[in-house]
Amino acid sequence: MRATTDNKKTARDRGDGASRKALLQQISDDYPGNGTESQRQRILAALLSGPLSTLEARRFLDVMHPAQRVLELRDSGADIATHWTREPTEAGTLHRVARYILRAFAPRRMNGCIRPELLALLVLLAVAGLLLAGVLR
């Protein structure tokens, strides 16, 4: 019988959600501030790493009205689907909440080119994704 090497598994492999929480907290640290642009950047960064629920956005990304930020991202070219789920709050009560899934992101162009801040964000997120995937070290 083969010995298990649980210490080599990631938190996501173990299914404890610790890696997702840590990732969302890191995104929050990377894009500080309460301005709408900072909130949109946090939401987009989180969506690029996987689905995001309303409760996660509020709890870990400090976005109190995620639906509005998602609407603004859609207006800027993001194809974001909404799926309804039931999730417990911190008080343990189940609520019907939105879970957002990024299907595609094609930033709207200004004067024939991608806005510089969106291009920089896309490059940063691509590198972060490679780091998380273990491709880069």
N, C-alpha and C positions, 0 to 999 in steps of 0.2 A: 504494500500500500504506500502510495506516495504521500510524503508529508506536505501539508499545505503551507504556502509561504504568504500568509496574509499580510505580513509586513511589507511585501513588495506590491501589494495591490493599492490602487489609489482609493481615495474616499468614494469616488463615483462608482468604482468596481464593487466596493462593499455595500453600496446603496444607502449610506448614511446621510447623504445630502450635504456633508461638510464641505466638499469641494465647491459646490454651487453657491453656498452661502459665502464662502471665502472669496470666490470670484466676484460676486455681486458687491461685497464690501470693498474689494480692491477697485472695482469700477467706480464706486462712490468716492473713494479716495482720489482716484485719477482725474475725476471731473468735479471738483468742488464748486460750491456756490448754489444759490437758490434761484438763479435766473432761469428763464425758460430755455435758453440755449444750452445751459449746463444740464438741465433736466432731460432735454431731448438727446443730448450726447450720451447720458447715462443709460437711457432707455434703448437707444440704438446699439450701444456697445453690448448691453445685456442680450438683446435680441439676436445679435450676431453670434452669440455663444449658445443660443437655444431659446426655447419658449420662456415667456415671462408672464406671471400672473399679476393681477392688480395688487394682491396682498404682498407679493415679493417686491414690487416696485415701491410700495409705500414703506415697507419694513426695512429693506436693505438699501434702496437707492434714494430714499428721502424725497420721493415724488408723490405728493399728496393727491394729484388729479391725473393719474396715468392716462386715462381715456383722452384727455385733451392733448397731451404730448404725443400720443399715438396718432391722433387725428392730424396734428401738425406734421408729423413724420410722413404720413400718407400724402399730405398736400405737397411735400417736398420730393416725392417720388418713391417712397417705400411701399411695397406691396405687403401689407400686414393683415393676416387673417385673425379673426376673433373666434375662439371656441369657448363655450361656457362650461365651467366646471364647478364642483362644490369643494371648498377647502375650509379647513378650520382656522379660525382666528386665533390669536394668542390666548384668548379666553376659552378656547375650545369649542366655540359655536360654529357649526357649519354655515357657510354663506355661499350663494351663487356668485361667482366672480369670473371675470374675463381672463382668459389665457391667450396672450398674443403670440403669434408665430410669424416670423419674418420669412416671406417666400422669395422676395427679390428686393434689391435696392438699386435703383438707378437714379442718382441725384439729378434734379432738374438743372439744366444748364443756364448760365447767365452769359449773354453775349458770346455764345458758341463754345464756352468752356465750363468745366466743373468748378464750382466755387472752391477756392484754395483751402478753406477750413474743412470742407467735406472730403476733399482729396487727402489731406493730412490725416483726418480721422480714419478713412478707409485704410490707408497704409499702416497706421498705428494698430488698428484692429486686426489686420492681416498678420502682422508680426506677433501680436499677442496671441492670436489663435495658433500660430505655429509653435510658439513657446509652450502653450498649454498642451498641445498635442505631442510635445516632446521631440519635434523635428529639429528645432534649434536649441542650443544649450549655451 
